[in-house]
Amino acid sequence: MSIGATLAAARRRAGLTVSDVSQRTRVTEPIIRGIEQDDYAACGGDFYARGHIRAIARAVGEDPVPLIDELIVHPVGSAGCDVDDVAERVAAIWSSKATSEGRSR
């Protein structure tokens, strides 16, 4: 079972809504919903994803350690972000900026 599916199942077993978990953890509802679908794009990177997963797991009565271990094996960059797409966007921004300043890179 994936990290998100584990957390969603634990939340349901605990009888909690996404709103309940958000209030207990101060993690926003869209981030919780995303994590429950194994979409970490809104987390802001591995560091924040680990913190969110840890907080959510504790709030729903799940041991966070195996979930964090799984995230280390499959980092956010590989699951929630197309690294090539980000690199292309950054290159385009730098190219546009350099052109507008009269330089080329």
Buried (B, 14 or more C-beta within 10 A) or exposed (E): EBBBEBBBBBBEEEEBEBEBBBEBBEBEEEBBBBBBEBBBEBBEEBEBBBBBBBBBBEBBEBEBEEBBEBBEEEBBEEBBBEEEEEEEEEEEEEEEEEEEEEEEE
